[in-house]
Amino acid sequence: MRSTAGSFGRRVLAGVSLATLGIAGGSASAHAQMTSVIWACYVPLTGTVYRIRATNTKDECTSPTHVMFNWNQQGPKGDPGANGAPGATGATGATGAAGAKGDKGDKGDKGNTGATGPQGPAGPTRYLSDALGAVAVFRNAGGTGGPVAITAQCPAGMRILGGGYKVYGARLVPGLPAPLPPNPAPTIATSMLGTGESWTIEYIIAPYQLIDVDVIAYCVAS
């Protein structure tokens, strides 16, 4: 009776020297190198073992009383081992040498407009009663039918505080032929700060009219 597996074959292998079978180290035959299963026969009478199904060997046991068995030349791959514990943190390395100076970067984009600054402190209070009235007198000023600008200028070393005007009336240019045109009241179009330390008004009268008006600039010391 023959047996190719089972507990008996494993017990036999436990007492058999691999050197006896000629497969220790690099002495395995070419046939053994081509297969992962090694076949042998056990002789119960003498306790010996011989190879089969290898180069220059038989394919079966030489006697029915001999026990056929086999084993793998290489065992199955074992399960992966558990992960090892993390290693200790290494020491801080030495500071590296300073790198070479980099190239000049491109010009950056224009920044956003900054927030409006806080309001400055109030200046000293000035009153018209403290001001000098610089009066520019205009008499027989002519008209064009459109705005005409006239200005009163503060004296040197003074600054404008305010201004105004006084109209004495309008009249027709002397020598106009009859019938005489109407003589409407003059119109003051604007009254405002002028260029520099001055006050300017703009009046409107007809080309055949004349106007008498004073422009007043209220000035204080700088």
BELLIN-V848458 format. One record per residue. N is the residue number from 1. NEAR is the number of other C-alpha atoms within 10 Angstrom. Layout:
# BELLIN-V848458
n=N near=NEAR
n=N near=NEAR
This chain:
# BELLIN-V848458
n=1 near=8
n=2 near=15
n=3 near=14
n=4 near=14
n=5 near=13
n=6 near=10
n=7 near=8
n=8 near=12
n=9 near=19
n=10 near=13
n=11 near=10
n=12 near=17
n=13 near=17
n=14 near=8
n=15 near=10
n=16 near=14
n=17 near=13
n=18 near=12
n=19 near=11
n=20 near=12
n=21 near=17
n=22 near=14
n=23 near=17
n=24 near=11
n=25 near=8
n=26 near=8
n=27 near=12
n=28 near=15
n=29 near=13
n=30 near=10
n=31 near=13
n=32 near=17
n=33 near=15
n=34 near=9
n=35 near=12
n=36 near=12
n=37 near=13
n=38 near=20
n=39 near=20
n=40 near=24
n=41 near=25
n=42 near=23
n=43 near=16
n=44 near=12
n=45 near=8
n=46 near=7
n=47 near=10
n=48 near=16
n=49 near=21
n=50 near=17
n=51 near=24
n=52 near=21
n=53 near=16
n=54 near=19
n=55 near=13
n=56 near=10
n=57 near=11
n=58 near=12
n=59 near=13
n=60 near=16
n=61 near=22
n=62 near=14
n=63 near=12
n=64 near=10
n=65 near=14
n=66 near=21
n=67 near=22
n=68 near=25
n=69 near=23
n=70 near=19
n=71 near=16
n=72 near=11
n=73 near=14
n=74 near=10
n=75 near=8
n=76 near=7
n=77 near=6
n=78 near=6
n=79 near=6
n=80 near=6
n=81 near=6
n=82 near=6
n=83 near=6
n=84 near=6
n=85 near=6
n=86 near=6
n=87 near=6
n=88 near=6
n=89 near=6
n=90 near=6
n=91 near=6
n=92 near=6
n=93 near=6
n=94 near=6
n=95 near=6
n=96 near=6
n=97 near=6
n=98 near=6
n=99 near=6
n=100 near=6
n=101 near=6
n=102 near=6
n=103 near=6
n=104 near=6
n=105 near=6
n=106 near=6
n=107 near=6
n=108 near=6
n=109 near=6
n=110 near=6
n=111 near=6
n=112 near=6
n=113 near=6
n=114 near=6
n=115 near=6
n=116 near=6
n=117 near=6
n=118 near=6
n=119 near=6
n=120 near=6
n=121 near=6
n=122 near=6
n=123 near=6
n=124 near=6
n=125 near=5
n=126 near=10
n=127 near=11
n=128 near=13
n=129 near=8
n=130 near=11
n=131 near=18
n=132 near=18
n=133 near=21
n=134 near=19
n=135 near=19
n=136 near=17
n=137 near=16
n=138 near=15
n=139 near=11
n=140 near=13
n=141 near=15
n=142 near=21
n=143 near=19
n=144 near=13
n=145 near=13
n=146 near=14
n=147 near=16
n=148 near=17
n=149 near=15
n=150 near=19
n=151 near=24
n=152 near=25
n=153 near=23
n=154 near=25
n=155 near=16
n=156 near=9
n=157 near=10
n=158 near=16
n=159 near=19
n=160 near=24
n=161 near=21
n=162 near=19
n=163 near=23
n=164 near=18
n=165 near=20
n=166 near=11
n=167 near=16
n=168 near=11
n=169 near=12
n=170 near=21
n=171 near=18
n=172 near=18
n=173 near=14
n=174 near=9
n=175 near=7
n=176 near=10
n=177 near=7
n=178 near=6
n=179 near=6
n=180 near=10
n=181 near=12
n=182 near=11
n=183 near=15
n=184 near=13
n=185 near=15
n=186 near=20
n=187 near=13
n=188 near=16
n=189 near=13
n=190 near=14
n=191 near=18
n=192 near=14
n=193 near=19
n=194 near=18
n=195 near=10
n=196 near=10
n=197 near=20
n=198 near=24
n=199 near=29
n=200 near=21
n=201 near=23
n=202 near=16
n=203 near=21
n=204 near=21
n=205 near=24
n=206 near=20
n=207 near=13
n=208 near=18
n=209 near=24
n=210 near=21
n=211 near=23
n=212 near=17
n=213 near=20
n=214 near=18
n=215 near=24
n=216 near=25
n=217 near=29
n=218 near=26
n=219 near=25
n=220 near=20
n=221 near=14
n=222 near=8
